[in-house]
Amino acid sequence: MKNIIWIVVIVILAIGLAVAGSTNLVQGGQSPVGKPAPMVTVVNPVNELNAKAPVIILGAGFEPEQEIHLITTIGGIKSDMDYTLKPAPVPNEVGAWATTFTGGRYISRGLMKEGVYTIEVMDGDYNLVAYAVMAFYDTEKPTEEWPSWATAVAGE
């Protein structure tokens, strides 16, 4: 009887481990078993609302030469950031890349305003593989009207 109980326990554990190992969900996408999911970091996530202020974005864990697109939502509309990125984010031989975003016309035309924005990193088929965040604060406003996260960064 004890042997049957141990066999049932071992079978249940084996099935549980097999199922858990085959569904590794991370950062909105699936990553193959044993391989970390891609990640994206914004070096300077809080910035002045300035059309020329550079936002440095780094990525790792991508396939070499993988097609990547960066998208953000501005005014309720998804917008492709690709044309604003210098250089284009192309993963090197170890899957890492770096690029710079400037708000340019998004900011100068008043489309991008003070606030927090999500950067969605998509693969060539526009599947979400990672995301990051960036924020902008308006230095034209009196400092007492800035969001608390902006005053903390600006040292006011």
C-alpha positions in Angstrom: 0.0 0.0 0.0 2.8 2.4 0.9 4.5 1.7 -2.5 1.3 2.7 -4.4 1.0 6.0 -2.4 4.6 6.8 -3.2 4.1 6.0 -6.9 1.0 8.3 -7.0 2.9 11.1 -5.3 5.8 10.8 -7.7 3.6 10.8 -10.8 1.7 13.9 -9.5 5.0 15.7 -8.9 6.3 14.7 -12.3 3.2 16.0 -14.1 3.2 19.2 -12.0 6.9 19.9 -12.9 6.3 19.2 -16.5 3.3 21.6 -16.7 5.1 24.3 -14.7 8.2 24.1 -16.8 6.4 24.4 -20.1 4.5 27.6 -19.2 7.1 30.3 -18.3 5.2 33.6 -18.6 7.3 36.8 -18.2 6.8 40.5 -19.1 3.7 39.9 -21.1 5.2 37.2 -23.4 6.4 33.7 -23.3 10.1 32.7 -23.0 11.4 29.3 -23.9 12.2 27.1 -20.9 15.6 28.0 -19.5 16.0 31.2 -21.4 15.4 34.5 -19.6 12.9 36.9 -21.2 14.1 40.0 -22.9 14.3 43.1 -20.7 14.3 46.8 -21.4 15.7 49.6 -19.2 15.3 53.3 -19.4 18.5 54.8 -18.1 16.9 58.2 -17.3 13.2 57.5 -16.9 12.2 60.9 -15.6 12.9 63.8 -17.9 12.1 67.5 -18.6 9.4 67.9 -21.1 11.8 69.1 -23.8 11.7 68.2 -27.5 15.5 67.6 -27.5 15.9 65.9 -24.1 17.4 62.4 -24.8 15.8 59.3 -23.2 18.3 56.5 -23.3 16.8 53.0 -23.7 18.7 49.7 -23.4 17.6 46.2 -24.2 19.1 42.7 -23.5 18.0 39.1 -24.0 16.9 39.5 -27.6 17.9 37.3 -30.5 20.8 38.8 -32.6 19.5 41.0 -35.4 15.9 40.5 -34.2 13.4 43.0 -35.6 12.2 45.3 -32.8 9.7 48.1 -32.7 9.0 50.5 -29.8 5.5 51.8 -29.3 4.0 54.2 -26.8 0.5 55.5 -26.3 0.2 59.3 -26.7 -3.2 61.0 -26.3 -4.9 57.6 -26.2 -3.4 56.5 -29.6 -0.7 53.9 -30.0 2.3 55.5 -31.7 5.3 53.9 -33.4 8.5 55.5 -31.9 10.8 53.9 -34.5 11.4 57.0 -36.5 12.5 59.0 -33.4 15.1 56.4 -32.3 18.8 57.0 -33.0 20.2 54.5 -33.8 17.6 51.9 -34.6 17.4 49.2 -31.9 19.1 46.2 -33.5 20.4 43.5 -31.1 24.1 42.7 -31.4 25.6 39.2 -31.4 24.7 38.8 -27.7 21.2 40.2 -28.0 21.8 43.6 -26.5 21.0 47.1 -28.0 21.0 50.7 -27.0 19.1 53.7 -28.5 18.0 57.2 -27.8 14.5 58.7 -28.0 13.8 62.4 -28.2 10.3 63.6 -28.0 10.8 66.0 -31.0 7.5 66.8 -32.7 5.5 64.7 -30.1 6.5 67.4 -27.6 6.9 70.5 -29.7 3.3 70.0 -31.1 1.8 69.4 -27.7 0.9 65.7 -28.3 3.2 64.4 -25.5 2.5 66.1 -22.2 3.6 65.9 -18.6 3.0 62.4 -17.4 4.1 58.8 -17.4 4.4 56.7 -20.6 4.8 53.0 -21.2 7.2 51.9 -23.9 6.0 48.6 -25.4 8.8 46.6 -27.1 7.4 44.5 -29.9 8.9 41.8 -32.1 8.7 41.8 -35.9 5.1 40.5 -35.8 4.2 43.2 -33.2 3.9 40.7 -30.3 4.7 42.3 -27.0 8.1 41.0 -25.7 9.0 43.6 -23.0 8.1 47.0 -21.7 9.6 49.9 -19.8 8.5 53.3 -18.5 9.5 56.9 -19.1 8.1 60.1 -17.6 8.2 63.8 -18.4 7.6 66.9 -16.3 6.9 70.4 -17.4 9.7 72.8 -16.2 7.6 75.8 -17.4 5.2 75.3 -14.5 6.1 76.5 -11.0 7.9 73.8 -9.0 5.0 73.5 -6.5 2.8 72.3 -9.4 5.2 69.5 -10.5 4.3 65.9 -9.8 6.0 64.6 -6.6 8.2 62.2 -8.7 9.5 65.1 -10.7 10.5 67.2 -7.6 12.2 64.1 -6.2 14.4 63.7 -9.3 15.0 67.5 -9.9 16.0 67.9 -6.2 13.5 70.7 -5.6 
